[in-house]
Amino acid sequence: MLSTVGVLQQTLIGDACLRIAQGEVDTALVVGGDAGYRLLRSKIAGAALRDRQQADTPDVTLAPHDELRHPAELQVA
């Protein structure tokens, strides 16, 4: 399962708990990483970033239904 920016962490934890309670899985691991600091440091250092792409497709991808940023934020980015 892959979750994009804007999906609440509690959504993932709740899903893991539900699957355990329903007997679908015995254990679940919810992990994540924040790339914001990496982006900030690269910008400050003037370094170019190269993102690695995942070679396979997740079984499930979660994403917010609506754009989370205000149109003014999108114009500046």
N, C-alpha and C positions, 0 to 999 in steps of 0.2 A: 504494500500500500504506500502510495506517495501522497503527501499533503503539501500543497503550495502555500505561499504566504497568504495570510488572511483566514486560514482555518484555525479555529480555537484549539489549543492543546487539549482542552477538556473533551473535545469531540473524539480525539484519538484515544484518550484514556477511557472514556465511556464505552467506546466501541470494543476496546480490549476487554474490559470488565464484562460486558454483555456476552461476548463470545466465550469467555471462561465460564460464566454462569450458565450458559446454554449448553455447555459441554462440547462446543465446537473445537476448542483448543484447550490444552492443559495449562499452558503458560503463554504470556505475550510480552513483548519487549517494545516499548515506545522510546524511540531515540530521535535526536534531531541536532541540527547545527544551525548557527546563525552566521550568515555571510556578510552581515552589515559591517562588522569591524574590519573584515578583510577588504571590503570595498573602500571604506574610509582610508585605511592605511595605504592602499595602492594609489588612491587619488592624491593624498598628501605627498607621497614619494614620487609621484609622476610615473608610476610603473604600470605597464599594460597587464591586464589579466587575461588569462586563457582558461575558460571553463571547460571542464571535462564533461562529456556527454555520457549518459548511461547507455550501455549497449543493448539492454533489453527493455521491454515495456512492462511497467507495473500492472498487476492484476486490477488494481483499483487506484484511481487518482481523485483526490478531493481538492476542490478549489472553491473559493467564494462565488456566490451567484452574481454579485455586482462588483463593479470597479470600486476599490476602497479609497482611492485618492480623489481629491477634488480636481475638477478640470484645470484650475490655476496651477496646481502642483504638476500636472501632466505637461503643461506648456513649458515649465521651467526645466524639467528633467531632461 
